[in-house]
Amino acid sequence: MALHSTGRIDDLIVQLERLQSDAHDIFNARVEELRRDSPNAGFGALKTKLLAPAGPAVNYVEALKLLRRGLTGR
C-alpha cells in the first residue's frame, strides 16, 4: 500500500470506527449485566475492571486520522 493512498486510510478509519462502536456496545451491555449483580458498583469501575486485563492499546482510528491529516492537511 502506498503511503499516499488516503482513500484506503479513509476506508480503514470507517471500518475501525464501526468495529470500535460495536465493541463498546458489547462491553457496555456486559457492564450493565454485571451492575444487576452488583448495583452499588459504578459503571466506570466495572468497565475498567473488565477491560484492564486486555492492557493498553493503540487507538488506531485516531492514529490513522493523524496520519491522514499529515498527508492531506484534512
C-alpha positions in Angstrom: 0.0 0.0 0.0 1.4 3.4 -1.0 1.6 5.8 1.9 -0.4 8.3 -0.2 -3.4 6.0 -0.6 -5.6 8.2 1.5 -8.7 6.5 0.1 -7.5 3.3 1.8 -6.8 5.2 5.0 -10.3 6.7 4.9 -11.8 3.2 4.4 -9.8 1.8 7.3 -11.0 4.6 9.6 -14.6 3.9 8.8 -14.2 0.2 9.3 -12.3 0.6 12.6 -14.8 3.2 13.9 -17.6 0.7 13.2 -15.8 -2.1 14.9 -14.9 0.1 17.9 -18.5 1.2 18.2 -19.7 -2.4 18.2 -17.1 -3.4 20.8 -18.2 -0.5 23.0 -21.8 -1.6 22.7 -20.9 -5.2 23.6 -18.8 -4.2 26.7 -21.4 -1.7 27.8 -24.1 -4.4 27.7 -21.8 -6.7 29.7 -21.2 -4.0 32.3 -24.9 -3.4 32.6 -25.4 -7.2 33.3 -22.7 -7.0 36.0 -24.4 -4.0 37.6 -27.5 -6.0 38.0 -25.5 -8.4 40.3 -23.6 -5.5 41.9 -25.9 -2.5 41.9 -23.6 -0.4 44.1 -20.7 -0.8 41.7 -20.0 2.2 39.4 -20.3 1.7 35.7 -16.8 3.1 35.0 -15.2 1.0 37.7 -16.8 -2.2 36.4 -15.8 -1.3 32.8 -12.3 -0.6 33.8 -12.1 -3.9 35.7 -13.5 -5.8 32.7 -11.1 -4.1 30.1 -7.9 -3.8 32.2 -6.7 -7.3 31.5 -6.5 -6.5 27.8 -3.8 -4.0 28.5 -3.1 -0.6 26.9 -3.9 -0.4 23.2 -3.2 1.9 20.4 -6.2 3.9 19.2 -5.7 3.1 15.5 -8.6 5.2 14.4 -7.1 8.4 15.9 -3.6 7.3 14.7 -4.9 7.0 11.1 -6.7 10.3 11.3 -3.4 12.0 12.4 -1.6 10.2 9.5 -4.2 11.3 7.0 -4.1 14.9 8.4 -0.3 14.9 7.9 -0.7 13.6 4.3 -3.6 15.7 3.2 -4.0 18.6 5.7 -7.5 17.5 6.5 
